[in-house]
Amino acid sequence: MTEHSDATRATEDVTTDGDMESQRNKKLLARQVARYLIQNPDFFADHLELLETIKLPRENGKTVSLMTHQTNLLRERNIEMRQRLDQLLHNARDNDQLFLHSRRLMLALLEAQNVGEATDALYKSFADDFGVQFTSLTLFGPLPPGRGALGQVRTSSRSAAETAIGSILRNGRTVCGVLRPAEKAYLFGDDGEKVGSAAVVPLANQLGVLAVGAVDPQHYRSSLGTLFLSYIGEVLERMLPRLLEP
């Protein structure tokens, strides 16, 4: 029994050694083939008939020829490139629309004779051209006498603004996200309860604050780009003092 067991183990050891040697030989051969193909990239150009004999595994367990694999790969890349091109064209159209809407708004603001006309142009452009659901422009008083019609502009003392939105004013930059109830009530009045998220632009020189809001809490996320809104804020900072002059 013992001699038979020893013979069996010896046979298994020989078989195992043979398998390992075979595997090492296969790996060595594979490296040699790979090195040869790297050194001779035109090999298959002279042996096109081999391309159909080379099989590659797929995720579904089936195999395809190298030529079919390359064809499928090129097709997928073409689809990806078309999608990228479509996205670029879509972005270009969006940029064109943004430019046209911005141009129309700037011209309307330049033509405004008083704060009320400027505010009406701003609110109309935001709603009609940019799809803004809630817009609020608040100016801090006291305002100079003879300021003319204020239209939809809201007025507030600086102290009231500090109490309601002090952290936003001290930040000095455009803020996006979900506001506290007191902040929404101050900025949007009765519409504050409907605002799920907002973007707020403090105007320089303690002039006031511009705010836009949306029902969707995710619409004005903290990561949202604010370049355009900040740009409008800079325009208002330069334009409103002139319109507020007696």
C-alpha positions as CSV (number, residue, x, y, z in Angstrom):
1,M,0.0,0.0,0.0
2,T,2.8,2.3,0.9
3,E,4.9,1.5,-2.2
4,H,1.8,2.2,-4.4
5,S,1.2,5.5,-2.7
6,D,4.8,6.5,-3.1
7,A,4.7,5.6,-6.8
8,T,1.5,7.6,-7.2
9,R,3.0,10.6,-5.6
10,A,6.1,10.3,-7.7
11,T,3.9,10.2,-10.8
12,E,1.9,13.2,-9.7
13,D,5.2,15.1,-8.9
14,V,6.5,14.3,-12.4
15,T,3.2,15.4,-14.0
16,T,3.2,18.6,-11.9
17,D,6.8,19.4,-12.9
18,G,5.9,18.7,-16.5
19,D,2.9,21.0,-16.4
20,M,4.9,23.8,-14.8
21,E,7.6,23.4,-17.4
22,S,5.0,23.5,-20.1
23,Q,3.5,26.7,-18.7
24,R,6.9,28.3,-18.5
25,N,7.6,27.4,-22.1
26,K,4.3,28.9,-23.2
27,K,5.0,32.1,-21.3
28,L,8.5,32.3,-22.8
29,L,7.1,31.7,-26.3
30,A,4.4,34.3,-25.8
31,R,6.9,36.9,-24.8
32,Q,9.1,36.0,-27.8
33,V,6.1,36.3,-30.1
34,A,5.1,39.6,-28.6
35,R,8.6,41.0,-28.9
36,Y,8.8,39.9,-32.5
37,L,5.5,41.6,-33.4
38,I,6.6,44.8,-31.7
39,Q,9.9,44.7,-33.6
40,N,8.1,43.9,-36.8
41,P,4.8,46.0,-36.9
42,D,4.3,45.2,-40.6
43,F,4.2,41.5,-40.1
44,F,0.4,41.1,-40.6
45,A,0.6,43.3,-43.7
46,D,2.4,40.5,-45.4
47,H,0.2,37.8,-43.7
48,L,-3.3,39.1,-43.9
49,E,-4.7,35.6,-44.0
50,L,-3.7,35.2,-40.4
51,L,-5.9,38.0,-39.1
52,E,-9.1,35.9,-39.6
53,T,-7.5,32.9,-37.7
54,I,-6.7,34.9,-34.6
55,K,-9.6,34.8,-32.1
56,L,-10.2,37.1,-29.2
57,P,-12.5,36.4,-26.3
58,R,-15.5,38.6,-25.6
59,E,-17.5,39.3,-22.4
60,N,-20.3,37.0,-23.5
61,G,-17.9,34.1,-23.7
62,K,-17.8,34.0,-27.5
63,T,-14.8,34.7,-29.6
64,V,-14.3,36.9,-32.6
65,S,-11.5,37.3,-35.2
66,L,-8.9,40.0,-34.7
67,M,-10.2,41.7,-37.9
68,T,-13.8,41.7,-36.6
69,H,-12.6,43.0,-33.2
70,Q,-10.7,45.9,-34.9
71,T,-13.8,46.7,-37.0
72,N,-16.0,46.8,-33.9
73,L,-13.4,48.9,-32.1
74,L,-13.3,51.4,-34.9
75,R,-17.1,51.5,-35.1
76,E,-17.3,52.3,-31.3
77,R,-14.7,55.0,-31.6
78,N,-16.5,56.6,-34.5
79,I,-19.7,56.6,-32.5
80,E,-17.9,58.2,-29.6
81,M,-16.4,60.8,-31.8
82,R,-19.8,61.6,-33.3
83,Q,-21.2,62.0,-29.8
84,R,-18.4,64.4,-28.9
85,L,-18.9,66.4,-32.1
86,D,-22.6,66.6,-31.4
87,Q,-21.9,67.8,-27.9
88,L,-19.5,70.4,-29.2
89,L,-22.1,71.6,-31.7
90,H,-24.7,71.7,-29.0
91,N,-22.4,73.8,-26.7
92,A,-21.7,76.1,-29.6
93,R,-25.4,76.7,-30.2
94,D,-25.9,77.3,-26.5
95,N,-23.0,79.8,-26.5
96,D,-24.5,81.6,-29.5
97,Q,-27.9,81.9,-27.7
98,L,-26.2,83.1,-24.5
99,F,-24.3,85.8,-26.5
100,L,-27.5,86.9,-28.2
101,H,-29.5,87.0,-25.0
102,S,-26.7,88.8,-23.2
103,R,-26.3,91.3,-25.9
104,R,-30.1,92.1,-25.9
105,L,-30.0,92.5,-22.1
106,M,-26.9,94.8,-22.2
107,L,-28.5,97.0,-24.8
108,A,-31.7,97.3,-22.8
109,L,-29.8,98.2,-19.6
110,L,-27.8,100.9,-21.5
111,E,-31.1,102.4,-22.8
112,A,-32.7,102.5,-19.4
113,Q,-33.5,106.0,-18.2
114,N,-34.1,105.1,-14.6
115,V,-33.7,102.2,-12.1
116,G,-37.3,101.0,-12.8
117,E,-36.6,100.6,-16.6
118,A,-33.3,98.8,-15.9
119,T,-35.0,96.5,-13.4
120,D,-37.9,95.7,-15.8
121,A,-35.4,94.9,-18.6
122,L,-33.4,92.7,-16.2
123,Y,-36.4,90.8,-14.8
124,K,-37.8,90.3,-18.3
125,S,-34.6,89.0,-19.8
126,F,-33.9,86.6,-16.9
127,A,-37.4,85.2,-17.1
128,D,-37.9,85.0,-20.9
129,D,-34.4,84.4,-22.2
130,F,-32.7,82.6,-19.3
131,G,-35.6,80.7,-17.8
132,V,-35.1,82.2,-14.3
133,Q,-38.1,81.5,-12.1
134,F,-37.5,84.1,-9.3
135,T,-35.4,87.4,-9.6
136,S,-34.8,89.9,-6.9
137,L,-32.8,93.1,-6.9
138,T,-32.5,94.7,-3.5
139,L,-30.8,98.1,-3.0
140,F,-29.5,99.3,0.4
141,G,-30.8,102.7,1.6
142,P,-30.9,105.4,2.3
143,L,-31.1,106.2,-1.4
144,P,-30.4,109.7,-2.7
145,P,-33.4,112.0,-3.3
146,G,-34.7,112.3,-6.8
147,R,-33.8,108.8,-7.6
148,G,-36.7,108.4,-10.0
149,A,-38.9,105.3,-10.4
150,L,-37.6,102.2,-8.7
151,G,-40.0,99.8,-10.4
152,Q,-39.7,96.2,-9.0
153,V,-36.5,97.0,-7.0
154,R,-36.8,96.2,-3.3
155,T,-35.2,98.6,-0.8
156,S,-33.7,97.8,2.6
157,S,-31.4,99.2,5.2
158,R,-27.9,97.9,5.5
159,S,-28.5,96.9,9.1
160,A,-31.6,94.8,8.1
161,A,-29.5,93.2,5.3
162,E,-26.7,92.3,7.8
163,T,-29.2,90.7,10.1
164,A,-30.8,88.6,7.4
165,I,-28.0,87.8,5.0
166,G,-24.8,88.9,6.9
167,S,-22.8,85.8,6.1
168,I,-23.5,86.2,2.3
169,L,-22.5,89.9,2.3
170,R,-19.3,89.2,4.3
171,N,-18.4,86.5,1.8
172,G,-18.4,89.1,-1.0
173,R,-18.7,86.5,-3.7
174,T,-21.6,84.8,-5.6
175,V,-23.1,82.1,-3.4
176,C,-25.2,79.2,-4.7
177,G,-27.2,76.6,-2.9
178,V,-30.1,76.2,-0.5
179,L,-30.7,79.2,1.7
180,R,-32.1,79.5,5.2
181,P,-35.8,80.5,5.5
182,A,-34.9,83.9,6.9
183,E,-32.5,84.5,3.9
184,K,-35.1,83.5,1.4
185,A,-37.8,85.7,3.0
186,Y,-35.5,88.7,3.0
187,L,-34.4,88.2,-0.6
188,F,-37.6,87.1,-2.3
189,G,-40.4,88.3,0.0
190,D,-43.6,86.3,-0.3
191,D,-42.0,84.1,-3.0
192,G,-39.3,83.0,-0.5
193,E,-41.3,79.9,0.5
194,K,-41.3,78.7,-3.1
195,V,-37.6,79.0,-3.6
196,G,-35.8,75.7,-3.3
197,S,-32.3,77.0,-4.2
198,A,-30.8,80.3,-5.2
199,A,-27.7,82.2,-6.4
200,V,-26.9,85.5,-4.7
201,V,-24.6,88.2,-5.9
202,P,-23.5,90.9,-3.4
203,L,-23.0,94.2,-5.3
204,A,-19.9,96.2,-4.5
205,N,-19.7,99.3,-2.4
206,Q,-22.7,98.2,-0.3
207,L,-25.0,99.0,-3.2
208,G,-27.3,96.0,-2.8
209,V,-27.7,92.4,-3.7
210,L,-29.0,90.5,-6.8
211,A,-30.6,87.1,-6.3
212,V,-32.1,84.5,-8.6
213,G,-34.0,81.4,-7.4
214,A,-35.6,78.2,-8.6
215,V,-38.2,75.8,-7.1
216,D,-35.8,72.9,-7.6
217,P,-33.4,72.5,-4.6
218,Q,-30.7,71.1,-6.9
219,H,-31.0,73.8,-9.6
220,Y,-28.5,76.3,-8.1
221,R,-25.9,73.9,-6.6
222,S,-22.8,75.1,-4.8
223,S,-20.8,73.8,-7.8
224,L,-22.8,75.7,-10.4
225,G,-20.8,78.1,-12.5
226,T,-21.5,81.7,-11.6
227,L,-19.5,83.6,-14.2
228,F,-22.4,85.0,-16.1
229,L,-24.4,86.0,-13.0
230,S,-21.3,87.7,-11.5
231,Y,-20.8,89.5,-14.8
232,I,-24.4,90.9,-14.6
233,G,-23.6,92.0,-11.1
234,E,-20.6,93.9,-12.2
235,V,-22.6,95.7,-14.9
236,L,-25.2,96.7,-12.3
237,E,-22.5,97.9,-10.0
238,R,-21.4,100.4,-12.6
239,M,-24.8,101.3,-14.0
240,L,-27.0,101.7,-11.0
241,P,-25.1,104.6,-9.3
242,R,-25.6,106.7,-12.4
243,L,-29.3,106.0,-12.5
244,L,-29.6,106.8,-8.8
245,E,-28.1,110.2,-9.2
246,P,-30.6,113.1,-8.5
